[in-house]
Amino acid sequence: MAAPLLVFDFDGVLVDGMAEYWWSARAAAQALCPSCQLSPDAPPGFARLRPLIHKGWEMVLTALELSRPDLDLQAYLDDYPGRTQDALGRWGLEPERLQSCLEQLRHGAIQRDPVHWLALHRPYPGVIERLSALAAEGSDWLVLTTKGGAFARQLLEAYGLHPLAVYGHEQGSKPEVLLRLRAEGAEPLWFVEDRRPTLEAVRRTSGLETVRCFLVAWGYLGPGDAEGLPEGITLLQAQQFARPLADWP
């Protein structure tokens, strides 16, 4: 078997950034709406909503919504897309403004105190060692994330990791980037992600039928995400991830 090119999602696959998500989302929410009251500690509702959040701006909007004393969290969970659209209108905000505020705050935090910002992230156990060992198996790897590419690169460099490339949200959707990689001759292509809807979108995309899709068991999975996986998506346990690629399911 030819050595695959491995494409890893970042948050929820390589790094647990829940503390940073809340720090940044809360700071951006308070910058946009100084009157909103939010605890420095991430509320349980944020952790429950995190598996549904796809882009950075949604984190800020979620923080704003969690500041509402009358928020119906279960209704938010049951209809996340609809409630997200409602919230944009309620707060009078656009995704572009939310995203810009989030990235400006992150950039400022890195400039002021990079050690503190890095400490808000935690690589999952064994990830650094496993990625460092891929070269010995003849496989290259890259990162494909909805985080800004510059932020992901800084974190990877801090961990001594040097992927072939880092694609942030600036480069387009994940299916779009995977299609470009296929067009450039990447084959076989393995995609490792913690968000089931993203993998399902990849499976539905014409031209990506041969991409092997893995759903990691240690990420930000929602209830039932690992059950009844469709054909072409395989659950990857931590102990399987640690094994040679030839032994992956």
Steps between C-alpha positions, in 0.01 A plus 500: 500500500626844409561725799195722555496875544331555835281807546423584862242732641655707779262577788354183646748275317850623576431756770243551774442873489179525704654743750623724217167482317317634800765759583494639146124467449428672832748781431356562153144489629579758767683720250194500274251532785669640813182462706481120463588308813709186454695289747876455441436126521333329207140412591380142445277626219801608296651151520166348394471734203864466392446186285251699291725803449672500164666841464666745737234768468242254627694471828464874560131491419456202732668693782263791443202267510625338822494844662120504463328395825195381304694279255335165432811285466314185395320685222840636387639146492195364317511762222851640494490635139167671550589644841831625361319697231259637760793606720669691216186707463453539874848642551509689170829342396646346185733195492779713349495744792492220757791321329705819466454587868599148605818500292603848609468399865694180443774689318521751782517226762786330317691826472451596866554165671573209264588266788157544658320459168690180418426366849127517424551211254583139580619245243315173540711226660738334255421732209837674480688169514272338241530786252876511546514129412311529171815584304641158587193345331560707186185710542465874484228681693332836498241689700159612375316717752223756532731692733708777346805340340746734674371402845524129423853538364617681815368223719654226288837675502482530878461121518789443259268372226553588135225378267530509125243784499236669715168595341286739706147622441645758258562223244134396472288215628651164584347321198633778276854464636486121473388531137800725428731247661352224284542718190867544596543122501468414870411132508428313720350772719390437860295761688487494882227716659290520817188653346266245345306750282829609341588141412152442364538811282829361368334167419227682305749701294557378145869431445572401860359148486840337558598714800518285814313678779568444870291634789716525812348371822678753722376825345201724563240240409132560560265235640464218250762635257699176511197276448372365169776655291430496127712304256837665443535650849691298760526565873863536610582424863805649671671162526449444126638844419820407686556191283677491160286624213480150356307397813241779489143379454 
